[in-house]
Amino acid sequence: MNRLPPYGSALRSRLEWDNYPFFVMVCVGLGAWDKARHWLNHSVDYVPLVLPEGKSPKNYNWPVGNCNIIIDRLSGPGDSVIDDLIIRLLVSGAKKIMLWNKEPETDFLFYWPKVTKC
């Protein structure tokens, strides 16, 4: 069985009490750990998860059922990693996924609706 991503146990515990965050912030890329700590320390409504650099989203169980997700994409990961991550999050039951691109100088959000079959 795959393990939880970093900070995943805190999110899973919160969901066990039906205490859903406003957003789950999935931090990806260079500086992802620092960005996750930022979200952890500055908001009770946003819960961070980290996809460690060089790791595949397939290595983790994503505890995101019925959660709204923002993928906080920092520099580094290629589109194939982001595509893999989106698929994993949808299969794990994410309600809505928004991609926040930081490269090159954009902050566009893209939306994916929840899917029931994949």
N, C-alpha and C positions, 0 to 999 in steps of 0.2 A: 504494500500500500504506500502511496506517495505521502509525503509529509506536507504540513501546512507551510505557506510562505511566511517569511518574517513578519511578525505582528499578527499572524493569523489566529493564534490562540486567544488573544484579547477580543478579536472580532467574533470568533465562535462563541466565546463565553457571553458576550453581549447579546448575540442572537438567541441564545438559549433562554433568555429572559424576555424575548420579543422586544428588545430595546434596539430598534433599527437606527443606524446613523442616517443623517441627511444624505451624505455621500461616503462611499468608500473610495479613498484616493489610492490608486495603484501606481506607485512611483517606479519608473523604469528609466535606466540610463545612467550616465555619469552624474554623481551627486544624489542618486536615489535615496540612499540612507539618510543623508542630511535633510533632504526634502521630507521624508517620512517623519523624522524627528520634529521638523517644523510643524507638520500637521498634528502630530501627537501632542505637542506642547501648546498649540495656539487655538485649538478648537475641540469642543466636546461633541460637535455635530459631524465632524469628519474623522473617519478612522483610516489610518494608513495600512497599506500592504506594500511589500517590496518584491519586485522581481530582480534578484541579484544579477549583476552584470555577468554575462557569459552563460547563464543558466537558461534552460528551456522552460517555458510555462507548463510543459507536460510533466515536469518533475514535481509538481505541487498539486495538492487538493485546494481548490479555491472556495472558501466558505462564504459565498456571496449570494446565496439564494434569496430572492426578492429584494435585493439591494440595488440602489442606483450607484453606478460606478463612474468615476472620472479617471481615465488613464492619464497620468501626469508624465508625458513623454519628454524627457530631457535628451540631451545629445547622446548619440551612441547607437541605440538599437535600430536595426534595419526594419524595413516594412514587413518582412516575413516573420520576424519575432512578434511584432505588434499584431499581425494577422493571427498568428498562433494564440497569442494571449486573448484576443477578442473571442476566438472560437472557444477556448477553455472557459472563459467567464460566462459566455452564453450557455454552454453545456452545463455549467454549474448552477444555472438558474438566475443569473443576473437579470434584473428587471429592465434596466436601460443602461447603455454604455455610451459615454461621451469621450472622445479623444481630444486631449489638449496638447497640441503640437507646440513645442518651443523652438523648433528649428525650421527654417532659418530665422525668420523674424515674424512668425505668425502665432496667432492664438485662436485659430478656428476650432470650433467644436463640431464633431461629426457624431451623429446619433445612430444607434442600432436598437431596434425594438427587441423585446423579449421573444424568444422562440421556445416552442414547446417540444419540437422534435428536431434532431440534428443528425 
